[in-house]
């Protein structure tokens, strides 16, 4: 059982927020957990780590994960009901992780209400392969509609590693940056860890998140939370506790 991997419940250090932003814990609708049982067991792991609130963010990617508010909210209700039956004391909300493409741009420009968290924040991700040509347009249109754009796992886009100035310009334009906690321990790569530390030192990170997809990643998250790498986050003015 996943819950048993973490032993007794532990409290966080003074730094780490008890609210996690960015995960894939609604079953069977993206590349995250696939069953309700898996969802509950992973959430038990978060409870045992001391989390009090999870804002899970299923992918919305037109070519692969054609999710919408109805699909996501139905799955959210299903998992919430299961949490009550398991007597798990944790708050579960849902938003989305939008993939920046023409479909997302059309959604922004339509009358559709985007899935948001906190104070009208919208989480979105970019292609890992190439810089999107429509990024500035999407950001401008989001802000015009009153949304606050949040770039998911900003440290993981390799094409920005040698052009940090572009990320700085994006940040200066009002785009908030979200960091994956596993990045600071080198889970993805040494290069990503280096970029994460660079953004942290520049105090450009506004949100941290697990980006948890499965039990394996939760085990690595547990190790990261206990590591000295967490000390690098002390200078950040994180917004997690305000959502």
Residue frames as a rotation matrix with the C-alpha (Angstrom) as fourth column:
UNK 1
0.573 0.819 0.000 0.00
0.819 -0.573 0.000 0.00
0.000 0.000 -1.000 0.00
UNK 2
0.056 -0.585 0.809 1.30
0.487 -0.691 -0.534 3.45
0.871 0.424 0.246 -0.90
UNK 3
0.686 0.276 0.673 0.30
-0.346 -0.689 0.636 4.98
0.639 -0.670 -0.377 2.40
UNK 4
0.949 -0.312 -0.052 2.53
0.220 0.531 0.818 2.56
-0.228 -0.788 0.572 4.27
UNK 5
0.343 -0.869 0.357 5.58
0.787 0.058 -0.614 3.74
0.513 0.492 0.704 2.32
UNK 6
-0.078 -0.337 0.938 5.61
-0.011 -0.941 -0.339 6.96
0.997 -0.036 0.070 4.27
UNK 7
-0.681 -0.226 -0.697 4.99
0.615 0.340 -0.711 5.69
0.397 -0.913 -0.093 7.81
UNK 8
-0.010 0.680 -0.733 3.33
0.900 -0.314 -0.303 8.01
-0.436 -0.663 -0.609 10.28
UNK 9
0.722 0.354 0.595 2.10
0.591 -0.763 -0.263 11.43
0.361 0.541 -0.760 9.29
UNK 10
-0.280 -0.866 -0.414 4.80
0.935 -0.344 0.087 14.08
-0.218 -0.363 0.906 9.35
UNK 11
0.728 0.460 -0.509 4.54
0.365 -0.888 -0.280 17.85
-0.580 0.019 -0.814 9.51
UNK 12
0.655 -0.483 0.581 6.30
0.542 -0.236 -0.807 20.05
0.527 0.843 0.107 7.00
UNK 13
-0.472 -0.781 -0.410 9.29
0.878 -0.460 -0.133 22.18
-0.085 -0.422 0.902 7.70
UNK 14
-0.095 0.451 -0.888 8.50
0.357 -0.817 -0.453 25.86
-0.929 -0.360 -0.083 8.10
UNK 15
-0.714 -0.304 -0.630 9.14
-0.389 -0.576 0.719 26.46
-0.582 0.758 0.293 4.41
UNK 16
-0.977 0.210 0.030 7.13
0.143 0.546 0.826 23.92
0.157 0.811 -0.563 2.47
UNK 17
-0.491 0.868 0.078 3.51
-0.866 -0.496 0.068 24.75
0.098 -0.034 0.995 1.76
UNK 18
-0.660 0.371 0.653 0.80
-0.055 0.843 -0.534 22.30
-0.749 -0.389 -0.536 2.74
UNK 19
0.562 0.806 -0.183 -0.94
-0.234 -0.058 -0.971 23.10
-0.793 0.588 0.156 -0.56
UNK 20
-0.495 -0.705 0.508 0.26
0.318 0.397 0.861 21.30
-0.809 0.587 0.028 -3.66
UNK 21
0.444 0.545 -0.711 -0.31
-0.527 -0.483 -0.699 22.87
-0.724 0.686 0.073 -7.05
UNK 22
0.134 -0.277 -0.951 0.04
-0.972 0.152 -0.181 20.74
0.195 0.949 -0.249 -10.18
UNK 23
-0.668 -0.268 0.695 -0.67
-0.387 0.922 -0.017 17.02
-0.636 -0.280 -0.719 -10.20
UNK 24
-0.401 0.501 -0.767 -2.51
-0.783 0.247 0.571 14.42
0.475 0.830 0.293 -12.24
UNK 25
-0.953 -0.025 0.303 -4.67
-0.254 0.615 -0.746 12.55
-0.168 -0.788 -0.593 -9.73
UNK 26
0.081 0.997 -0.007 -8.04
-0.766 0.058 -0.641 12.21
-0.638 0.057 0.768 -11.45
UNK 27
-0.322 -0.391 0.862 -8.21
-0.050 0.916 0.397 8.68
-0.945 0.085 -0.315 -12.83
UNK 28
-0.167 0.205 0.964 -8.18
0.715 0.699 -0.025 7.70
-0.679 0.685 -0.263 -16.47
UNK 29
0.822 0.569 0.009 -8.31
0.422 -0.600 -0.679 11.08
-0.381 0.563 -0.734 -18.19
UNK 30
0.722 -0.652 -0.232 -4.64
-0.662 -0.553 -0.506 11.80
0.202 0.518 -0.831 -18.89
UNK 31
0.212 -0.737 -0.642 -1.17
-0.116 0.634 -0.765 10.31
0.970 0.236 0.049 -18.29
UNK 32
-0.382 -0.285 0.879 -1.59
-0.870 -0.210 -0.446 10.38
0.312 -0.935 -0.168 -14.52
UNK 33
-0.723 0.156 0.673 -3.30
-0.334 0.774 -0.538 7.80
-0.605 -0.614 -0.508 -12.29
UNK 34
-0.818 0.332 -0.470 -5.52
-0.397 0.266 0.878 5.39
0.416 0.905 -0.086 -14.19
UNK 35
-0.209 0.773 -0.600 -7.92
0.523 0.606 0.599 3.97
0.827 -0.188 -0.530 -11.59
UNK 36
0.529 0.479 0.700 -9.86
-0.346 -0.632 0.694 5.31
0.775 -0.609 -0.168 -8.64
UNK 37
0.913 -0.236 -0.334 -7.94
0.408 0.576 0.708 2.92
0.025 -0.782 0.622 -6.39
UNK 38
-0.035 -0.983 0.181 -4.62
0.952 -0.088 -0.293 4.32
0.304 0.162 0.939 -7.60
UNK 39
-0.030 0.115 0.993 -5.89
0.073 -0.990 0.117 7.85
0.997 0.076 0.022 -7.11
UNK 40
0.860 0.440 0.257 -6.88
-0.224 -0.128 0.966 7.19
0.458 -0.889 -0.012 -3.50
UNK 41
0.705 -0.637 -0.314 -3.63
0.705 0.578 0.411 5.44
-0.081 -0.511 0.856 -2.64
UNK 42
-0.246 -0.800 0.548 -1.50
0.772 -0.503 -0.388 8.27
0.586 0.328 0.741 -4.07
UNK 43
0.178 0.381 0.907 -3.60
-0.223 -0.883 0.414 10.85
0.958 -0.276 -0.072 -2.24
UNK 44
0.959 0.084 -0.269 -3.09
0.219 0.379 0.899 8.84
0.177 -0.922 0.345 0.97
UNK 45
0.132 -0.989 -0.063 0.63
0.976 0.140 -0.165 9.30
0.172 -0.039 0.984 0.37
UNK 46
-0.296 -0.179 0.938 0.15
0.226 -0.968 -0.113 13.07
0.928 0.179 0.327 0.18
UNK 47
0.714 0.606 0.351 -1.84
-0.237 -0.263 0.935 13.01
0.659 -0.751 -0.045 3.42
UNK 48
0.806 -0.440 -0.395 0.94
0.591 0.580 0.561 11.07
-0.018 -0.686 0.728 5.13
UNK 49
-0.231 -0.900 0.369 3.45
0.865 -0.363 -0.345 13.64
0.445 0.240 0.863 3.92
UNK 50
-0.518 0.066 -0.853 1.41
0.664 -0.598 -0.449 16.35
-0.540 -0.799 0.265 5.64
UNK 51
-0.940 0.205 0.271 -0.42
0.074 -0.655 0.752 17.97
0.332 0.728 0.600 2.76
UNK 52
-0.586 0.779 -0.221 -3.78
0.216 -0.113 -0.970 19.57
-0.781 -0.616 -0.102 3.54
UNK 53
0.498 0.750 -0.436 -4.86
-0.243 -0.362 -0.900 20.66
-0.833 0.554 0.002 0.06
UNK 54
-0.553 -0.588 0.590 -4.27
0.447 0.388 0.806 19.39
-0.703 0.709 0.049 -3.47
UNK 55
0.350 0.578 -0.737 -5.13
-0.531 -0.526 -0.665 21.32
-0.772 0.624 0.123 -6.62
UNK 56
-0.220 -0.405 0.888 -4.92
0.408 0.788 0.461 18.64
-0.886 0.463 -0.008 -9.26
UNK 57
0.075 0.080 -0.994 -4.49
-0.611 -0.784 -0.109 19.75
-0.788 0.616 -0.010 -12.86
UNK 58
0.268 0.078 0.960 -5.40
0.492 0.846 -0.206 17.27
-0.828 0.528 0.188 -15.62
UNK 59
-0.813 -0.580 -0.042 -3.96
0.207 -0.356 0.911 17.90
-0.544 0.732 0.410 -19.05
UNK 60
0.574 0.819 -0.028 -6.09
0.165 -0.148 -0.975 19.63
-0.802 0.555 -0.220 -21.64
UNK 61
-0.537 -0.776 -0.331 -4.32
-0.388 -0.121 0.914 18.90
-0.749 0.619 -0.235 -24.92
UNK 62
0.208 0.852 -0.481 -6.53
-0.852 -0.084 -0.518 18.75
-0.481 0.517 0.708 -27.97
UNK 63
0.035 -0.249 -0.968 -4.62
-0.840 0.517 -0.163 16.05
0.541 0.819 -0.191 -29.88
UNK 64
-0.668 -0.433 -0.605 -4.26
-0.079 0.850 -0.521 13.72
0.740 -0.300 -0.602 -26.88
UNK 65
-0.712 0.393 -0.582 -6.37
0.694 0.268 -0.668 14.62
-0.107 -0.880 -0.463 -23.84
UNK 66
-0.606 0.554 0.572 -9.65
0.136 -0.635 0.760 16.20
0.784 0.538 0.309 -24.91
UNK 67
-0.432 0.400 -0.808 -10.74
0.901 0.151 -0.407 17.10
-0.041 -0.904 -0.425 -21.40
UNK 68
-0.343 0.360 0.868 -13.10
0.057 -0.914 0.402 19.90
0.938 0.187 0.293 -20.50
UNK 69
-0.619 0.096 0.779 -14.76
-0.726 -0.447 -0.522 21.29
0.298 -0.889 0.346 -17.39
UNK 70
0.462 0.885 0.062 -17.55
-0.857 0.427 0.289 18.69
0.230 -0.187 0.955 -17.44
UNK 71
0.523 -0.335 -0.784 -15.16
0.065 0.933 -0.355 15.72
0.850 0.135 0.509 -17.66
UNK 72
-0.543 -0.839 0.044 -12.80
0.066 -0.094 -0.993 17.10
0.837 -0.536 0.106 -15.03
UNK 73
-0.469 0.410 0.782 -15.51
-0.848 -0.457 -0.269 18.11
0.248 -0.789 0.562 -12.57
UNK 74
0.651 0.701 -0.291 -17.23
-0.611 0.711 0.348 14.73
0.451 -0.049 0.891 -12.88
UNK 75
0.239 -0.662 -0.710 -13.99
0.348 0.741 -0.574 12.93
0.907 -0.110 0.407 -12.06
UNK 76
-0.687 -0.463 0.560 -13.31
-0.284 -0.539 -0.793 15.36
0.669 -0.704 0.238 -9.23
UNK 77
0.096 0.823 0.560 -16.70
-0.963 -0.065 0.262 14.54
0.252 -0.564 0.786 -7.68
UNK 78
0.725 0.143 -0.673 -15.96
-0.156 0.987 0.041 10.82
0.670 0.075 0.738 -8.00
UNK 79
-0.219 -0.899 -0.380 -12.62
0.382 0.280 -0.881 11.10
0.898 -0.338 0.282 -6.22
UNK 80
-0.584 0.063 0.810 -14.00
-0.626 -0.670 -0.399 13.40
0.517 -0.740 0.430 -3.53
UNK 81
0.524 0.846 0.101 -16.72
-0.762 0.413 0.498 10.85
0.380 -0.338 0.861 -2.78
UNK 82
0.549 -0.402 -0.733 -14.09
0.278 0.915 -0.293 8.11
0.788 -0.043 0.614 -2.47
UNK 83
-0.548 -0.783 0.295 -12.01
0.015 -0.362 -0.932 10.29
0.836 -0.507 0.210 -0.13
UNK 84
-0.114 0.613 0.782 -15.02
-0.928 -0.346 0.136 10.70
0.354 -0.710 0.609 2.18
UNK 85
0.818 0.446 -0.364 -15.54
-0.345 0.886 0.310 6.93
0.461 -0.128 0.878 2.25
UNK 86
0.232 -0.837 -0.495 -11.87
0.538 0.534 -0.652 6.48
0.811 -0.115 0.574 3.14
UNK 87
0.887 0.182 -0.424 -12.12
0.457 -0.480 0.749 9.20
-0.068 -0.858 -0.509 5.84
UNK 88
-0.167 -0.967 0.194 -9.16
0.982 -0.180 -0.051 11.03
0.084 0.182 0.980 4.32
UNK 89
0.625 0.365 -0.690 -8.92
0.541 -0.840 0.045 14.57
-0.564 -0.401 -0.722 5.64
UNK 90
-0.638 -0.764 -0.091 -7.62
0.447 -0.464 0.765 16.55
-0.627 0.448 0.638 2.69
UNK 91
0.330 0.714 -0.618 -9.12
-0.170 -0.598 -0.783 19.23
-0.929 0.363 -0.076 0.46
UNK 92
-0.511 -0.451 0.732 -9.16
0.602 0.421 0.679 18.32
-0.614 0.787 0.056 -3.22
UNK 93
0.408 0.569 -0.714 -9.80
-0.233 -0.691 -0.684 20.86
-0.883 0.446 -0.150 -5.95
UNK 94
-0.013 -0.400 0.917 -9.19
0.826 0.512 0.235 20.76
-0.563 0.760 0.324 -9.68
UNK 95
0.256 0.033 -0.966 -8.12
-0.495 -0.854 -0.160 23.17
-0.831 0.519 -0.202 -12.38
UNK 96
0.928 -0.019 0.373 -6.25
0.304 0.619 -0.724 22.17
-0.217 0.785 0.580 -15.55
UNK 97
-0.148 -0.954 -0.261 -2.86
0.039 -0.270 0.962 22.20
-0.988 0.132 0.077 -17.22
UNK 98
0.844 0.523 -0.120 -3.52
-0.038 -0.165 -0.986 23.68
-0.535 0.836 -0.119 -20.64
UNK 99
-0.105 -0.849 0.519 -1.16
0.752 0.274 0.600 22.90
-0.651 0.453 0.609 -23.51
UNK 100
0.024 0.067 -0.997 -0.33
-0.278 -0.958 -0.071 25.99
-0.960 0.279 -0.004 -25.52
UNK 101
-0.748 -0.144 0.648 -1.58
0.564 0.377 0.735 25.36
-0.350 0.915 -0.201 -29.04
UNK 102
-0.884 0.426 0.192 -4.10
-0.161 -0.662 0.732 26.85
0.439 0.616 0.654 -31.44
UNK 103
-0.082 0.883 -0.462 -6.93
0.536 0.429 0.727 25.07
0.840 -0.188 -0.508 -29.60
UNK 104
-0.146 -0.042 -0.988 -5.97
0.965 -0.226 -0.132 26.76
-0.217 -0.973 0.074 -26.32
UNK 105
-0.957 -0.229 -0.180 -5.73
0.179 -0.950 0.256 30.09
-0.229 0.213 0.950 -28.12
UNK 106
-0.568 0.818 0.091 -9.24
0.014 -0.101 0.995 29.56
0.823 0.567 0.046 -29.48
UNK 107
0.060 0.565 -0.823 -10.49
0.887 0.349 0.304 28.72
0.459 -0.748 -0.480 -25.98
UNK 108
-0.568 -0.353 -0.744 -9.01
0.694 -0.691 -0.202 31.92
-0.443 -0.631 0.637 -24.62
UNK 109
-0.991 0.094 -0.100 -10.59
-0.134 -0.824 0.551 33.97
-0.031 0.559 0.829 -27.37
UNK 110
-0.411 0.895 -0.176 -14.00
0.340 0.330 0.881 32.31
0.846 0.302 -0.440 -26.97
UNK 111
0.054 0.532 0.845 -16.60
-0.713 -0.572 0.406 32.95
0.700 -0.624 0.349 -24.30
UNK 112
0.494 0.090 -0.865 -15.64
0.304 0.914 0.269 29.71
0.815 -0.396 0.424 -22.52
UNK 113
0.722 -0.253 0.644 -14.65
-0.679 -0.437 0.590 29.99
0.133 -0.863 -0.487 -18.87
UNK 114
-0.007 -0.813 -0.583 -11.21
-0.343 0.549 -0.762 28.50
0.939 0.194 -0.283 -18.38
UNK 115
0.762 0.168 -0.625 -10.52
0.447 0.562 0.696 26.24
0.468 -0.810 0.354 -15.40
UNK 116
0.101 -0.684 0.723 -8.68
-0.317 -0.711 -0.628 28.35
0.943 -0.165 -0.288 -12.86
UNK 117
0.225 -0.049 -0.973 -7.36
0.869 0.461 0.178 28.15
0.440 -0.886 0.146 -9.32
UNK 118
-0.419 -0.428 -0.801 -6.92
0.818 -0.561 -0.127 30.76
-0.395 -0.708 0.585 -6.60
UNK 119
0.040 0.365 -0.930 -7.23
0.056 -0.930 -0.363 34.34
-0.998 -0.037 -0.057 -7.80
UNK 120
0.851 0.458 -0.257 -8.07
-0.243 -0.091 -0.966 33.53
-0.466 0.884 0.034 -11.45
UNK 121
-0.208 -0.974 -0.090 -4.74
-0.724 0.091 0.683 31.81
-0.657 0.208 -0.724 -12.14
UNK 122
0.895 0.395 -0.205 -4.47
-0.423 0.609 -0.672 29.65
-0.141 0.688 0.712 -15.28
UNK 123
0.057 -0.881 0.470 -1.79
-0.311 0.432 0.847 26.96
-0.949 -0.194 -0.249 -15.47
UNK 124
0.942 0.210 -0.260 -0.40
-0.306 0.228 -0.924 26.27
-0.135 0.951 0.279 -18.93
UNK 125
0.200 -0.895 0.399 2.54
0.148 0.430 0.890 24.40
-0.969 -0.119 0.218 -20.41
UNK 126
0.318 -0.233 -0.919 4.62
-0.871 -0.455 -0.186 24.71
-0.375 0.859 -0.348 -23.57
UNK 127
0.919 -0.160 -0.361 6.01
-0.098 0.794 -0.600 22.24
0.383 0.587 0.714 -26.04
UNK 128
0.646 -0.752 0.134 9.20
-0.006 0.170 0.985 20.62
-0.764 -0.637 0.105 -24.79
UNK 129
0.287 -0.511 0.810 10.51
0.870 0.493 0.003 20.44
-0.401 0.704 0.586 -28.35
UNK 130
-0.511 -0.435 0.742 10.36
0.763 -0.626 0.158 23.98
0.396 0.647 0.652 -29.69
UNK 131
-0.854 0.159 -0.496 9.50
0.179 -0.805 -0.566 27.53
-0.489 -0.572 0.659 -28.68
UNK 132
-0.014 0.930 0.368 5.85
0.925 0.151 -0.348 28.33
-0.380 0.335 -0.862 -29.36
UNK 133
-0.751 -0.264 0.605 5.29
0.565 -0.730 0.383 31.16
0.341 0.630 0.698 -31.82
UNK 134
0.005 0.885 0.466 1.97
0.227 -0.455 0.861 32.12
0.974 0.101 -0.203 -30.23
UNK 135
-0.259 -0.146 -0.955 3.18
0.926 0.243 -0.288 32.51
0.274 -0.959 0.073 -26.64
UNK 136
-0.958 -0.154 -0.241 3.10
0.228 -0.920 -0.319 36.31
-0.173 -0.360 0.917 -26.43
UNK 137
-0.602 0.798 0.030 -0.28
-0.409 -0.340 0.847 36.41
0.686 0.497 0.531 -28.13
UNK 138
0.028 0.615 -0.788 -1.72
0.467 0.690 0.554 33.85
0.884 -0.383 -0.268 -25.70
UNK 139
-0.516 -0.302 -0.802 -0.33
0.857 -0.188 -0.480 35.66
-0.006 -0.935 0.356 -22.66
UNK 140
-0.989 0.146 0.024 -1.69
-0.143 -0.985 0.099 39.01
0.038 0.094 0.995 -23.84
UNK 141
-0.340 0.924 -0.173 -5.12
-0.327 0.056 0.943 37.54
0.882 0.377 0.283 -24.54
UNK 142
-0.093 0.236 -0.967 -5.23
0.785 0.615 0.075 35.76
0.613 -0.752 -0.242 -21.17
UNK 143
-0.737 -0.280 -0.615 -4.39
0.636 -0.595 -0.491 38.97
-0.229 -0.753 0.617 -19.35
UNK 144
-0.875 0.470 0.118 -6.91
-0.336 -0.763 0.553 40.93
0.350 0.444 0.825 -21.42
UNK 145
-0.031 0.894 -0.447 -9.59
-0.017 0.447 0.895 38.48
0.999 0.036 0.001 -20.27
UNK 146
0.413 0.179 0.893 -8.58
-0.794 -0.410 0.450 39.00
0.447 -0.894 -0.027 -16.64
UNK 147
0.942 -0.142 -0.303 -6.68
0.229 0.934 0.273 35.74
0.244 -0.326 0.913 -16.19
UNK 148
0.489 -0.847 0.210 -3.29
-0.825 -0.371 0.426 35.45
-0.283 -0.382 -0.880 -14.48
UNK 149
0.739 -0.180 -0.649 -1.08
-0.330 0.744 -0.581 33.08
0.588 0.644 0.490 -16.50
UNK 150
0.426 -0.614 0.664 1.15
-0.688 0.257 0.679 30.60
-0.587 -0.746 -0.313 -14.68
UNK 151
0.283 -0.416 -0.865 3.79
-0.795 0.402 -0.453 28.74
0.536 0.816 -0.217 -16.69
UNK 152
0.956 0.128 0.265 4.08
-0.255 0.810 0.528 25.12
-0.147 -0.572 0.807 -15.56
UNK 153
0.593 -0.772 0.230 7.54
0.514 0.582 0.630 23.67
-0.620 -0.255 0.742 -14.75
UNK 154
0.950 -0.157 -0.270 9.35
-0.284 -0.793 -0.539 26.65
-0.129 0.588 -0.798 -16.24
UNK 155
0.167 -0.971 0.172 12.74
-0.743 -0.010 0.669 25.05
-0.648 -0.240 -0.723 -15.54
UNK 156
0.054 -0.101 0.993 12.12
0.161 0.983 0.091 22.10
-0.985 0.155 0.070 -17.86
UNK 157
0.950 0.286 0.123 12.09
0.169 -0.143 -0.975 23.84
-0.261 0.948 -0.184 -21.24
UNK 158
0.253 -0.958 0.132 15.60
0.769 0.282 0.574 23.16
-0.587 -0.044 0.808 -22.53
UNK 159
0.086 -0.215 0.973 15.42
0.877 -0.446 -0.177 25.86
0.472 0.869 0.151 -25.21
UNK 160
0.836 0.194 0.513 15.32
-0.031 -0.917 0.397 28.48
0.548 -0.348 -0.761 -22.45
UNK 161
0.758 -0.546 -0.357 18.40
0.590 0.341 0.732 27.17
-0.278 -0.765 0.581 -20.67
UNK 162
-0.353 -0.921 0.163 20.73
0.902 -0.289 0.319 29.21
-0.247 0.260 0.934 -22.87
UNK 163
-0.630 0.219 0.745 18.33
0.241 -0.856 0.457 32.13
0.738 0.467 0.487 -23.21
UNK 164
-0.429 0.430 -0.794 17.11
0.900 0.132 -0.415 32.84
-0.074 -0.893 -0.444 -19.69
UNK 165
-0.940 0.047 -0.338 16.52
-0.038 -0.999 -0.033 36.43
-0.339 -0.018 0.940 -20.74
UNK 166
-0.647 0.746 -0.158 13.43
-0.228 0.009 0.974 35.25
0.728 0.666 0.165 -22.62
UNK 167
-0.100 0.584 -0.805 12.02
0.802 0.526 0.283 33.73
0.589 -0.618 -0.521 -19.43
UNK 168
-0.649 -0.196 -0.735 12.87
0.651 -0.643 -0.403 36.92
-0.394 -0.740 0.545 -17.58
UNK 169
-0.943 0.325 -0.070 10.96
-0.309 -0.776 0.549 38.94
0.124 0.540 0.833 -20.17
UNK 170
-0.304 0.856 -0.418 8.01
0.193 0.485 0.853 36.58
0.933 0.178 -0.312 -19.81
UNK 171
-0.215 0.133 -0.967 8.15
0.967 0.169 -0.192 36.95
0.138 -0.977 -0.165 -16.03
UNK 172
-0.863 -0.187 -0.470 8.39
0.289 -0.945 -0.154 40.73
-0.415 -0.268 0.869 -16.30
UNK 173
-0.788 0.616 0.002 5.30
-0.279 -0.359 0.891 40.72
0.549 0.701 0.455 -18.53
UNK 174
-0.197 0.731 0.653 3.26
-0.980 -0.171 -0.105 39.23
0.035 -0.660 0.750 -15.67
UNK 175
0.464 0.296 -0.835 3.58
-0.355 0.926 0.131 35.49
0.811 0.236 0.535 -16.25
UNK 176
0.377 -0.299 0.877 4.13
-0.895 0.128 0.428 33.67
-0.240 -0.946 -0.219 -12.95
UNK 177
-0.146 -0.552 -0.821 6.44
-0.672 0.665 -0.327 30.66
0.726 0.504 -0.467 -12.93
UNK 178
0.768 0.396 0.503 5.73
-0.634 0.584 0.507 27.29
-0.093 -0.708 0.700 -11.30
UNK 179
-0.281 -0.944 -0.171 8.58
-0.908 0.319 -0.271 24.99
0.311 0.079 -0.947 -10.27
UNK 180
0.664 0.389 -0.639 8.41
-0.201 0.916 0.349 21.20
0.720 -0.103 0.686 -9.97
UNK 181
0.681 -0.389 0.621 9.85
-0.691 -0.062 0.720 20.15
-0.241 -0.919 -0.311 -6.62
UNK 182
0.770 -0.390 0.505 11.46
0.358 0.919 0.164 17.07
-0.528 0.055 0.848 -8.17
UNK 183
0.791 -0.484 0.375 13.56
0.226 -0.338 -0.914 19.37
0.568 0.808 -0.158 -10.36
UNK 184
0.563 -0.594 0.574 15.65
-0.763 -0.641 0.084 20.57
0.318 -0.485 -0.815 -7.42
UNK 185
0.403 -0.413 0.817 16.78
-0.483 0.662 0.573 17.01
-0.778 -0.625 0.068 -6.65
UNK 186
-0.524 -0.694 -0.494 17.82
-0.757 0.113 0.643 16.22
-0.390 0.711 -0.585 -10.23
UNK 187
-0.051 0.592 0.804 14.92
-0.019 0.804 -0.594 13.86
-0.999 -0.045 -0.030 -10.96
UNK 188
0.885 0.463 -0.040 14.59
-0.020 -0.048 -0.999 15.05
-0.464 0.885 -0.033 -14.55
UNK 189
0.542 -0.797 0.265 18.26
0.668 0.218 -0.712 15.84
0.510 0.563 0.651 -15.31
UNK 190
-0.152 -0.706 -0.691 21.28
0.914 -0.368 0.174 17.74
-0.377 -0.605 0.701 -14.05
UNK 191
-0.822 -0.155 0.549 20.55
0.447 -0.773 0.450 20.47
0.355 0.615 0.704 -16.57
UNK 192
0.137 0.955 0.263 17.00
0.305 -0.293 0.906 20.93
0.943 -0.043 -0.331 -15.29
UNK 193
0.500 -0.028 -0.866 18.25
0.866 0.028 0.499 21.04
0.010 -0.999 0.038 -11.69
UNK 194
-0.588 -0.793 -0.158 20.75
0.778 -0.608 0.160 23.73
-0.223 -0.029 0.974 -12.64
UNK 195
-0.625 0.432 0.650 18.04
0.222 -0.700 0.678 25.78
0.748 0.569 0.342 -14.32
UNK 196
0.451 0.812 -0.369 15.74
0.579 0.049 0.814 25.33
0.679 -0.581 -0.448 -11.31
UNK 197
0.160 -0.480 -0.863 18.40
0.935 -0.207 0.289 26.67
-0.317 -0.852 0.416 -8.99
UNK 198
-0.819 -0.468 0.333 19.04
0.565 -0.760 0.320 29.58
0.104 0.451 0.887 -11.33
UNK 199
-0.207 0.839 0.504 15.38
0.196 -0.469 0.861 30.59
0.959 0.277 -0.068 -11.30
UNK 200
0.565 0.362 -0.742 15.21
0.758 0.128 0.640 30.16
0.326 -0.923 -0.202 -7.53
UNK 201
-0.296 -0.780 -0.552 18.25
0.892 -0.432 0.132 32.39
-0.341 -0.453 0.823 -6.98
UNK 202
-0.877 0.025 0.480 16.67
0.260 -0.816 0.517 35.00
0.405 0.578 0.709 -9.24
UNK 203
-0.745 0.644 -0.176 13.53
0.138 -0.109 -0.984 34.75
-0.653 -0.757 -0.008 -7.04
UNK 204
-0.725 0.451 -0.521 11.37
-0.681 -0.357 0.639 34.22
0.102 0.818 0.566 -10.14
UNK 205
-0.720 0.452 -0.527 9.38
0.302 0.887 0.348 31.27
0.625 0.092 -0.776 -8.78
UNK 206
-0.503 0.631 0.591 5.89
-0.780 -0.626 0.005 32.02
0.373 -0.458 0.807 -7.45
UNK 207
0.605 0.734 0.309 4.45
-0.794 0.585 0.165 28.50
-0.059 -0.345 0.937 -7.14
UNK 208
-0.707 -0.707 0.017 5.87
-0.704 0.706 0.073 25.08
-0.064 0.040 -0.997 -6.35
UNK 209
0.465 0.885 -0.001 4.19
-0.878 0.461 -0.127 21.80
-0.112 0.060 0.992 -7.22
UNK 210
0.003 -0.426 0.905 4.74
-0.331 0.853 0.403 18.08
-0.944 -0.301 -0.139 -7.26
UNK 211
-0.044 0.146 -0.988 3.54
-0.997 0.051 0.052 17.42
0.058 0.988 0.144 -10.83
UNK 212
-0.643 -0.218 0.734 2.81
-0.459 0.877 -0.141 13.98
-0.613 -0.428 -0.664 -9.43
UNK 213
-0.199 0.518 -0.832 1.52
-0.910 0.218 0.353 11.41
0.365 0.827 0.428 -11.91
UNK 214
0.480 0.263 -0.837 1.93
-0.135 0.965 0.226 8.16
0.867 0.004 0.498 -9.97
UNK 215
0.997 -0.042 -0.065 3.17
0.074 0.272 0.960 6.39
-0.023 -0.961 0.274 -6.84
UNK 216
0.326 -0.942 0.083 6.75
0.937 0.310 -0.163 6.22
0.128 0.131 0.983 -8.11
UNK 217
-0.154 -0.353 0.923 6.99
0.321 -0.901 -0.291 9.99
0.935 0.251 0.252 -8.37
UNK 218
0.735 0.481 0.478 5.46
-0.301 -0.401 0.865 10.34
0.608 -0.780 -0.150 -4.92
UNK 219
0.776 -0.544 -0.320 8.28
0.623 0.577 0.528 8.24
-0.102 -0.609 0.787 -3.46
UNK 220
-0.201 -0.874 0.443 10.84
0.884 -0.357 -0.303 10.58
0.422 0.331 0.844 -5.09
UNK 221
0.198 0.354 0.914 8.88
-0.046 -0.928 0.369 13.57
0.979 -0.115 -0.167 -3.78
UNK 222
0.975 0.175 -0.140 9.13
0.109 0.177 0.978 12.19
0.195 -0.969 0.153 -0.24
UNK 223
0.307 -0.942 -0.140 12.90
0.944 0.282 0.171 11.90
-0.122 -0.184 0.975 -0.61
UNK 224
-0.226 -0.361 0.905 13.16
0.586 -0.793 -0.171 15.41
0.779 0.491 0.390 -2.04
UNK 225
0.606 0.569 0.556 11.20
-0.082 -0.651 0.755 16.93
0.791 -0.503 -0.348 0.86
UNK 226
0.941 -0.280 -0.188 13.73
0.268 0.284 0.921 15.44
-0.205 -0.917 0.342 3.29
UNK 227
0.281 -0.898 0.338 16.78
0.943 0.192 -0.273 16.56
0.180 0.396 0.901 1.34
UNK 228
-0.216 -0.498 -0.840 19.09
0.604 -0.744 0.286 19.54
-0.768 -0.445 0.461 1.77
UNK 229
-0.753 -0.035 0.657 17.99
0.624 -0.356 0.696 20.70
0.209 0.934 0.290 -1.68
UNK 230
0.293 0.956 -0.020 14.88
0.889 -0.264 0.374 22.13
0.352 -0.127 -0.927 -0.02
UNK 231
0.032 -0.348 -0.937 17.05
0.736 -0.626 0.258 24.81
-0.676 -0.698 0.236 1.61
UNK 232
-0.846 -0.429 0.317 17.34
0.521 -0.538 0.663 26.58
-0.114 0.726 0.679 -1.72
UNK 233
-0.187 0.884 0.429 13.64
0.711 -0.180 0.680 27.51
0.678 0.432 -0.594 -1.55
UNK 234
-0.144 0.145 -0.979 13.97
0.957 -0.230 -0.175 29.65
-0.251 -0.962 -0.106 1.59
UNK 235
-0.833 -0.281 -0.477 14.23
0.215 -0.958 0.189 32.95
-0.510 0.055 0.859 -0.27
UNK 236
-0.804 0.514 0.300 11.05
0.335 -0.025 0.942 32.48
0.492 0.857 -0.152 -2.30
UNK 237
-0.720 0.694 0.028 7.82
-0.513 -0.504 -0.694 34.38
-0.467 -0.514 0.719 -1.66
UNK 238
-0.954 0.299 0.030 5.57
0.261 0.774 0.577 31.47
0.149 0.558 -0.816 -2.58
UNK 239
-0.565 0.821 0.083 1.88
-0.802 -0.570 0.180 31.96
0.195 0.035 0.980 -3.32
UNK 240
-0.660 0.298 -0.689 0.84
0.079 0.940 0.331 28.36
0.747 0.164 -0.645 -2.60
UNK 241
-0.752 0.347 -0.561 -0.68
0.645 0.209 -0.735 29.23
-0.138 -0.915 -0.380 0.75
UNK 242
-0.665 0.514 -0.542 -2.88
-0.355 -0.856 -0.376 31.86
-0.657 -0.058 0.752 -0.88
UNK 243
-0.547 0.461 -0.698 -4.72
-0.727 0.152 0.670 29.43
0.415 0.874 0.252 -3.16
